[in-house]
């Protein structure tokens, strides 16, 4: 909590990396923000990034079309796990403290992307009609902006959360993919009123998604902390 300003600051960076002025980074970063699970029907989803790429290739699916969000989130959570293992050993080291906050910021970004349903579907910004046109274009940005525009209080969102260690990291992340994807139809049911911030159904939907995002993010942090206790740092490693 004392590091919330730093975490919030860093949480913007993953989107800042999608910049045409840095083409290599832009190319690599885009796929980290979504997972179009519909493209993986009847295809096993491995829990490692390169095994996933191999599986996509075997089924003639472009992995960058599906996206890599679950892998980005698992990898950043494990980066935080390593940093927290260092923190356990050198708790007064300011650089390690800062590193933990930076990694937590990236986790926050990707975790909250995953809890926004339009990051977990091929219908990420409107749905195609039979004539090829797209209905509800622009809805993605509307949903992304709800928490900010409604001025939600972070302290209130954190109250009465059931934060728990995730026994198996990647399956838990994929369970959140499935939960978010299951809310896509509801997003489009609300499309006609999504721009009306006074609409009760929009406020209820936004609050529910924000609370899920907060709880999921906190559970990832707790999981990283608990798992860090079992990390064995190499003998050559000194700070």
C-alpha positions as CSV (number, residue, x, y, z in Angstrom):
1,X,0.0,0.0,0.0
2,X,2.8,2.4,0.8
3,X,4.1,1.8,-2.8
4,X,0.8,2.5,-4.5
5,X,2.0,5.7,-6.2
6,X,4.9,3.9,-7.8
7,X,2.8,0.9,-8.8
8,X,0.1,3.1,-10.4
9,X,2.8,5.1,-12.2
10,X,4.4,1.9,-13.7
11,X,1.0,0.4,-14.6
12,X,0.8,2.8,-17.6
13,X,4.1,1.7,-19.1
14,X,2.9,-1.5,-20.9
15,X,0.6,0.7,-23.0
16,X,3.3,3.4,-23.5
17,X,5.4,0.6,-25.0
18,X,2.9,0.3,-27.9
19,X,4.5,3.3,-29.7
20,X,5.3,3.5,-33.4
21,X,8.5,5.4,-32.5
22,X,9.8,2.2,-31.1
23,X,8.8,-0.3,-33.8
24,X,10.5,-3.4,-32.3
25,X,9.0,-2.9,-28.9
26,X,5.6,-1.9,-30.4
27,X,5.6,-5.2,-32.4
28,X,6.5,-7.3,-29.4
29,X,4.1,-5.6,-26.9
30,X,0.8,-5.6,-28.7
31,X,0.1,-9.3,-28.3
32,X,0.8,-9.1,-24.6
33,X,-2.5,-7.4,-23.9
34,X,-5.1,-9.8,-25.1
35,X,-6.1,-13.5,-25.5
36,X,-8.7,-14.4,-28.1
37,X,-9.6,-17.7,-26.7
38,X,-12.2,-18.5,-29.3
39,X,-9.4,-19.1,-31.8
40,X,-8.1,-21.9,-29.6
41,X,-11.3,-24.1,-29.6
42,X,-10.4,-27.8,-29.3
43,X,-6.7,-26.9,-29.1
44,X,-4.8,-27.6,-26.0
45,X,-3.4,-24.4,-24.4
46,X,0.0,-25.2,-22.9
47,X,1.3,-23.3,-19.8
48,X,4.5,-22.1,-21.4
49,X,4.8,-19.4,-24.0
50,X,6.9,-21.3,-26.6
51,X,4.9,-24.5,-26.2
52,X,1.9,-22.4,-27.0
53,X,3.5,-21.0,-30.1
54,X,4.4,-24.6,-31.2
55,X,0.8,-25.7,-30.6
56,X,-0.6,-22.8,-32.6
57,X,1.8,-23.6,-35.5
58,X,0.7,-27.3,-35.5
59,X,-2.9,-26.2,-35.9
60,X,-2.3,-23.4,-38.5
61,X,-3.2,-20.7,-36.0
62,X,-1.2,-17.5,-35.8
63,X,-0.2,-17.1,-32.2
64,X,0.1,-13.3,-32.5
65,X,-3.5,-13.3,-33.6
66,X,-4.6,-15.2,-30.4
67,X,-2.4,-13.1,-28.2
68,X,-0.1,-13.8,-25.2
69,X,-1.8,-12.1,-22.3
70,X,-1.9,-15.2,-19.9
71,X,1.9,-15.8,-20.5
72,X,2.8,-12.1,-20.0
73,X,0.9,-12.2,-16.7
74,X,2.4,-15.5,-15.5
75,X,5.9,-14.4,-16.4
76,X,5.6,-11.0,-14.6
77,X,4.2,-12.7,-11.6
78,X,7.2,-14.9,-11.5
79,X,9.5,-12.0,-12.0
80,X,7.9,-10.5,-8.9
81,X,8.4,-13.8,-7.1
82,X,12.1,-13.7,-7.7
83,X,12.3,-10.0,-6.6
84,X,10.4,-10.8,-3.4
85,X,12.8,-13.7,-2.7
86,X,15.6,-11.1,-2.9
87,X,13.5,-8.8,-0.6
88,X,13.2,-11.6,2.0
89,X,17.0,-11.8,2.1
90,X,17.8,-8.0,1.8
91,X,14.7,-6.2,3.1
92,X,16.5,-2.9,3.5
93,X,17.8,-2.7,0.0
94,X,16.0,0.2,-1.6
95,X,16.8,-0.9,-5.2
96,X,15.1,-4.3,-4.5
97,X,12.1,-2.5,-3.0
98,X,11.8,-0.4,-6.1
99,X,12.1,-3.4,-8.3
100,X,9.3,-5.1,-6.5
101,X,7.1,-2.1,-7.1
102,X,8.0,-1.9,-10.8
103,X,7.1,-5.6,-11.4
104,X,3.9,-5.1,-9.4
105,X,3.0,-2.3,-11.7
106,X,3.3,-4.5,-14.8
107,X,1.2,-7.2,-13.1
108,X,-1.5,-4.7,-12.3
109,X,-1.7,-3.6,-16.0
110,X,-1.9,-7.1,-17.4
111,X,-4.2,-8.5,-14.7
112,X,-6.6,-5.7,-15.1
113,X,-6.5,-6.0,-18.9
114,X,-7.5,-9.7,-18.4
115,X,-10.5,-8.7,-16.2
116,X,-11.8,-6.4,-18.9
117,X,-13.9,-8.8,-21.0
118,X,-13.0,-7.3,-24.4
119,X,-9.3,-8.3,-23.8
120,X,-10.4,-11.9,-23.8
121,X,-12.3,-12.2,-27.1
122,X,-12.1,-11.9,-30.8
123,X,-14.9,-9.4,-30.6
124,X,-12.5,-6.9,-28.9
125,X,-14.0,-3.7,-30.4
126,X,-17.4,-4.4,-31.9
127,X,-18.9,-7.4,-33.6
128,X,-19.0,-8.2,-37.3
129,X,-22.4,-8.3,-39.0
130,X,-23.3,-10.5,-41.9
131,X,-22.6,-7.7,-44.4
132,X,-19.1,-7.3,-43.1
133,X,-19.6,-4.1,-41.2
134,X,-18.8,-3.8,-37.5
135,X,-21.4,-2.9,-34.9
136,X,-20.5,-1.0,-31.7
137,X,-17.1,0.0,-32.9
138,X,-15.4,2.1,-30.2
139,X,-16.9,0.1,-27.3
140,X,-13.5,-1.1,-26.2
141,X,-12.3,2.4,-25.2
142,X,-15.6,3.0,-23.5
143,X,-15.3,0.0,-21.3
144,X,-11.6,0.7,-20.6
145,X,-12.5,4.1,-19.3
146,X,-15.3,3.3,-17.0
147,X,-13.3,3.0,-13.7
148,X,-11.6,6.4,-14.3
149,X,-14.7,8.2,-15.6
150,X,-16.8,6.9,-12.7
151,X,-14.2,8.0,-10.2
152,X,-14.1,4.8,-8.3
153,X,-12.3,4.8,-4.9
154,X,-9.4,2.3,-4.7
155,X,-9.9,1.9,-0.9
156,X,-13.6,1.1,-1.4
157,X,-12.8,-1.4,-4.2
158,X,-10.3,-3.1,-1.9
159,X,-12.9,-3.6,1.0
160,X,-14.2,-7.1,1.7
161,X,-12.0,-8.8,-1.0
162,X,-11.2,-12.4,-0.6
163,X,-7.6,-12.5,-1.5
164,X,-6.1,-16.0,-1.8
165,X,-2.9,-17.7,-2.9
166,X,-3.4,-19.3,-6.3
167,X,-2.4,-22.9,-5.9
168,X,-1.5,-23.2,-9.6
169,X,-0.7,-20.0,-11.3
170,X,-1.3,-20.6,-15.0
171,X,-4.6,-22.6,-14.5
172,X,-5.8,-19.7,-12.3
173,X,-5.0,-17.2,-15.0
174,X,-6.8,-19.3,-17.6
175,X,-9.8,-19.5,-15.3
176,X,-9.9,-15.8,-15.3
177,X,-9.7,-15.8,-19.1
178,X,-12.8,-18.0,-19.2
179,X,-14.6,-15.8,-16.6
180,X,-13.9,-12.7,-18.5
181,X,-14.8,-14.2,-21.9
182,X,-18.1,-15.3,-20.3
183,X,-19.0,-11.6,-19.8
184,X,-18.5,-10.6,-23.4
185,X,-22.2,-11.0,-24.3
186,X,-23.1,-8.8,-21.3
187,X,-20.8,-6.1,-22.6
188,X,-22.6,-6.1,-25.9
189,X,-26.0,-6.2,-24.2
190,X,-25.0,-2.9,-22.5
191,X,-23.6,-1.4,-25.7
192,X,-26.5,1.0,-26.3
193,X,-26.1,2.6,-22.9
194,X,-22.4,2.1,-22.2
195,X,-21.8,5.8,-22.8
196,X,-24.4,6.8,-20.1
197,X,-22.4,6.9,-16.9
198,X,-25.6,7.5,-14.9
199,X,-27.2,4.3,-16.1
200,X,-27.5,1.9,-13.1
201,X,-26.6,-1.2,-15.2
202,X,-23.4,0.4,-16.5
203,X,-22.4,1.4,-13.0
204,X,-23.2,-2.1,-11.6
205,X,-21.2,-3.7,-14.4
206,X,-18.2,-1.4,-14.0
207,X,-18.1,-1.9,-10.2
208,X,-18.3,-5.7,-10.5
209,X,-15.5,-5.8,-13.1
210,X,-13.3,-3.4,-11.1
211,X,-13.7,-5.4,-7.9
212,X,-12.8,-8.6,-9.7
213,X,-9.7,-6.9,-11.2
214,X,-8.7,-5.7,-7.7
215,X,-9.1,-9.1,-6.1
216,X,-7.3,-10.9,-8.9
217,X,-4.4,-8.5,-8.8
218,X,-4.1,-8.8,-5.1
219,X,-4.2,-12.6,-5.3
220,X,-1.3,-12.5,-7.8
221,X,0.7,-10.3,-5.5
222,X,0.0,-12.7,-2.5
223,X,0.9,-15.7,-4.7
224,X,4.2,-14.1,-5.7
225,X,4.9,-13.4,-2.0
226,X,4.1,-16.9,-0.8
227,X,6.0,-18.6,-3.6
228,X,9.0,-16.4,-3.0
229,X,9.7,-18.2,0.3
230,X,10.6,-21.4,-1.6
231,X,12.9,-19.7,-4.1
232,X,16.6,-20.7,-3.8
233,X,18.8,-17.8,-5.0
234,X,22.1,-19.0,-6.5
235,X,25.2,-19.0,-4.3
236,X,27.0,-16.5,-6.5
237,X,24.2,-14.0,-6.1
238,X,25.0,-11.1,-3.7
239,X,23.5,-7.7,-3.2
